[in-house]
Amino acid sequence: MKIICFSEEYDSELMWSHYAENHKGFLITYEKEDIENGTIYSKDKNINKKIKLSKVQYTNKQVDMTESIHDYLLKYCLPSNLDVSNLPEIPNRLLTDMATTKSESWKYEKEWRLIPRIIDISQENPISYVEIKPKAIIAGTQCTNEDKKALVNIAKGKKIPFYEMQISSGIQYSLEIKRIY
């Protein structure tokens, strides 16, 4: 299953450390409404509207798929002389819960996920491209000058703002954003 992940935060030190190679990378900002209304294309370039933006649920209890996976394996993966035709399919609600649930320790991410409306684990998700115009590009505090230059050129070409994160000059650990273009 293909999932595209988003966060409500752009200035989280942990997020920059985990997902942007210790602040060397960059992030792209979007408006939630633009994501929800983006044009989605499948591999064959057909337009597809079979995705949804879902807020991640944080809990200390894992989604229990034991019985459903057992039945799926019996029905589709393991050779058997048993009649498995009456075994139920994995409910879409359970697959959606699995795709949108994380441990509470990740709650600081404030994550949203773009996932298929109907999840079919027997085949690859057909969604290959979502056309959404970014609202801005933000470079990390450790992004190289060469990478920043390339990102500024992209931002200028797309007519979107370019920012860079900076370590706060105050006494408190924090990140500040500075507009470059």
CORCORJO-V233855 format. One record per residue. N is the residue number from 1. RES is the residue in one letter. SS is DSSP state (2 for helix, 1 for strand, 0 for the rest). D_FIRST is the distance of its C-alpha to the first C-alpha in whole Angstrom. Layout:
N/RES/SS/D_FIRST  N/RES/SS/D_FIRST
This chain:
1/M/0/0  2/K/0/4  3/I/0/6  4/I/1/10  5/C/1/13  6/F/1/16  7/S/1/19  8/E/0/23  9/E/0/25  10/Y/0/26  11/D/0/28  12/S/0/27  13/E/2/28  14/L/2/26  15/M/2/23  16/W/2/25  17/S/2/26  18/H/2/22  19/Y/2/20  20/A/0/23  21/E/0/24  22/N/0/27  23/H/0/28  24/K/0/28  25/G/0/25  26/F/1/25  27/L/1/23  28/I/1/22  29/T/1/23  30/Y/0/22  31/E/0/24  32/K/2/22  33/E/2/23  34/D/2/22  35/I/2/18  36/E/2/19  37/N/0/21  38/G/0/19  39/T/1/19  40/I/1/15  41/Y/1/15  42/S/1/13  43/K/0/14  44/D/0/17  45/K/0/18  46/N/0/18  47/I/1/18  48/N/0/16  49/K/0/16  50/K/0/13  51/I/1/12  52/K/1/13  53/L/1/15  54/S/1/15  55/K/1/17  56/V/0/16  57/Q/1/18  58/Y/1/20  59/T/1/22  60/N/0/23  61/K/0/22  62/Q/0/19  63/V/0/17  64/D/0/18  65/M/0/16  66/T/2/19  67/E/2/20  68/S/2/17  69/I/2/16  70/H/2/19  71/D/2/19  72/Y/2/16  73/L/2/17  74/L/2/21  75/K/2/20  76/Y/2/18  77/C/2/18  78/L/0/22  79/P/0/25  80/S/0/27  81/N/0/30  82/L/0/29  83/D/0/28  84/V/0/25  85/S/0/24  86/N/0/25  87/L/0/22  88/P/0/20  89/E/0/17  90/I/0/14  91/P/0/15  92/N/2/13  93/R/2/15  94/L/2/14  95/L/2/10  96/T/2/11  97/D/2/13  98/M/2/11  99/A/2/9  100/T/0/12  101/T/1/15  102/K/1/16  103/S/1/20  104/E/2/23  105/S/2/23  106/W/2/21  107/K/2/22  108/Y/2/24  109/E/2/21  110/K/0/21  111/E/1/17  112/W/1/16  113/R/1/12  114/L/1/11  115/I/1/8  116/P/1/8  117/R/0/11  118/I/0/11  119/I/0/8  120/D/0/8  121/I/0/7  122/S/0/10  123/Q/0/8  124/E/0/6  125/N/0/5  126/P/0/9  127/I/1/9  128/S/1/11  129/Y/1/14  130/V/1/15  131/E/1/19  132/I/0/20  133/K/0/24  134/P/0/24  135/K/0/27  136/A/1/28  137/I/1/27  138/I/1/28  139/A/1/29  140/G/0/29  141/T/0/32  142/Q/0/32  143/C/0/31  144/T/0/33  145/N/2/36  146/E/2/34  147/D/2/31  148/K/2/32  149/K/2/34  150/A/2/31  151/L/2/29  152/V/2/33  153/N/2/33  154/I/2/30  155/A/2/30  156/K/2/34  157/G/2/32  158/K/2/30  159/K/0/33  160/I/0/31  161/P/1/32  162/F/1/32  163/Y/1/32  164/E/1/32  165/M/1/32  166/Q/1/35  167/I/1/37  168/S/0/39  169/S/0/43  170/G/0/43  171/I/0/44  172/Q/0/41  173/Y/0/37  174/S/0/35  175/L/1/34  176/E/1/35  177/I/1/34  178/K/1/36  179/R/1/36  180/I/0/37  181/Y/0/36
